[in-house]
Amino acid sequence: MCGIYGFVELNSRRDLNSSAEMLERMGNVVLHRGPDDAGGHIENGVALGMRRLSIIDLSGGHQPISNENGTIWVVCNGEIYNFQEIRRELEKKGHIFGCNSDVESIVHLYEEEGLDFVKKLRGMFGIALWDRNRSRLVLARDRLGKKPLYVWRGPDRVTFGSEIKSILEVEDLPRRVNPAALREFVSLGYVPGPLTLFEGIEKLMPATLMVIEKGKIRTREYWNPRFDQTENLPEKEWADRIREKLLESVRLRLVSDVPLGAFLSGGIDSSAIVAAMAQLTSTPVKTYSIGYGGADKFYNELPYAGIVARKFKTDHHEIVVKPEVSELLPKLVWHLDEPIADSAVITTYLVARLARESVTVILSGVGGDELFGGYRRYLGTSLMRYYRWLPGPLRTRVLPGIFGSLPQDRHSAVKNTIRYASAFVNSAQLDPVERYMRYMALLSPGVRSDLLNEENAQGYGEVSPIAKTYFERCGDVEELNRIIYADIKTSLVDDLLLLSDKATMAASIECRAPFMDHELVELTAKMPARLKVRGLTMKYILKKALEPWLPAEILYRKKRGFGAPIGAWLRKDLSFLTRELLSETQVRKRGYFNWRVVRELITNHEQQRGDGTESLLALITFELWARMFLDSNDWRSVQESASMPARVS
């Protein structure tokens, strides 16, 4: 686990001393990703660098790593879980290994397989590999996008890094907002790849190779989950397969030379990971949970986490947080590189920081909802069959009017149900992709269009162009599986996995996600949609698979999101954020948004006429991001300017 960075010249050759200075600056800004070690390789035309968080082969795994004659060099951010199997096969073919690092297997596998080397890797990774004989730089990203990798293509040089900050350290880019990315951000609350909010910088897409060879650049996708090859197996066989594959996935992720533990929210996914770890280890699993007290008890899951911790006799650790954690927002937005309207970044960072006191690797249940149908929006396809039986006027006029007049709030069980019901009835008449976008969008198309100024609002219709692309690409499969495919390609990678990586790396801890094993993803892609959501039961087959492991009170309780109660805090404790960051003066000065619409969003949220948690968080984090990355301010000064007393670090 580390941060990688570097560049390759396309036309000219840079002085080696100048290259070394650039590489050092790129590494210094991502020290948090690798506090244990640093390394670099520079030769005419290329520079590779890394900051290392030592996990495997602590003394001998220094990067960059080369082959026997020094013609191939590699840096890798992540872990290759099947490296021991790969190593045994390569040693039989005569390859000589100089250390026990998982990264060295990449070098010799490339020697053997060429660009197809990546297809044999099972893990999470961002890779940069230099082949001197071919004057070829290969950039590669894992299949699901667990590890980020950013690229800037200049006229004379391609620069890359695990974080955008590294690129900005050496490239004198105009600090301009990408209008297409801004439209997507205002719609979704994150920026889907290949876009970034920085004009000129792109995300290397998951499961993609970028090859820069002799001045030319080409990309190719090497993997894509197939949802059009459904297998009709008995329910029990599916449950057995899931349990077996999940156990294997967890076992692979327990390989480590440093202590490891698990996030435990008390939900199904994290509880399943802990249950598997308990079966595979001889010592108590270290578990870490976060909770809330007082008026925020709706979000508090500590009692459920406690049930799982006691069942598996874990070494359990808990923290209870208060609204003061908002002080962390500038720091976290700086770590994220881009704004994200997801309060899970706060909770993920806090629990990662707690875990870092005793472990260096943490396992997470992220991804289980996407694979098995765990979000309420997935209920829409089941409910639609019954909803269409109602008379047309009742569906199109009466019910939308009723739900639209009722108070909505995600921090109350009743008001949260109203919120979901309102979203459902207002989207029921739309086609599948538009209906999906209504579930995912922070704002209705009309409000979104009014929010952006005229220049940035142009060219955006009812749906996200990127989300629409994935719906069409998925082909003629069941609607639920189309939604899941689109989620895997968009919100999973560029919201949940990105914030999981950035928030844990901010605490210098490695996060592993067993549900994101590509073989498990391929297994669930073959599963009929009716086994994922049955009636009103989400994650139906996963719950059946886990019945031998987990108690019913965990498997069949109501779902809670893994996030902070930001919406409730914005009405009271954090109202200063909207006053300072979203004031009329500031909004007009920044120039991207219509103040009238911003004011209405704030008022509607405060009066519970609608839940504006995500839309307001999007605007707040955007302003924080702009102050740091557009105005070139340090996050500490931004914290002070936003009237956030610096009590949390």
Secondary structure, 3 states (H helix, E strand, C coil): CEEEEEEEECCCCCCHHHHHHHHHHHHHCCHHHCECEEEEEEECCEEEEEEECCCCCCCCCCCCEECCCCCEEEEEEEEECCHHHHHHHHHHCCCCCCCCCCCHHHHHHHHHHHHHHHHHCCEEEEEEEEECCCCEEEEEECCCCCCCCEEEECCCEEEEECCHHHHHHHCCCCCCECHHHHHHHHHHCCCCCCCCCECCEEECCCCEEEEEECCEEEEEECCCCCCCCCCCCCHHHHHHHHHHHHHHHHHHCCCCCCCEEEECCCCHHHHHHHHHHHHHCCCCCEEEEEEECHHHHHHCCHHHHHHHHHHCCCEEEEEEECHHHHHHHHHHHHHHCCCCCCCHHHHHHHHHHHHCCCCCEEECCCCHHHHHCCCHHHHHHHHHHHHCCCCHHHHHHHHHHHHHHCCCCCCCHHHHHHHHHHHHHHHCCCCHHHHHHHHHCCCCHHHHHHHECHHHHCCCCCCCHHHHHHHHHHCCCCHHHHHHHHHHHCHHHHHHHHHHHHHHHHCCCEEECHHHCHHHHHHHHCCCHHHCEECCEECHHHHHHHCCCCCHHHHCCCCCCCCCCHHHHHHCCCHHHHHHHCCHHHHHHHCCECHHHHHHHHHHHHCCCCCCHHHHHHHHHHHHHHHHHHCCCCHHHHHHHCCCCCCCC
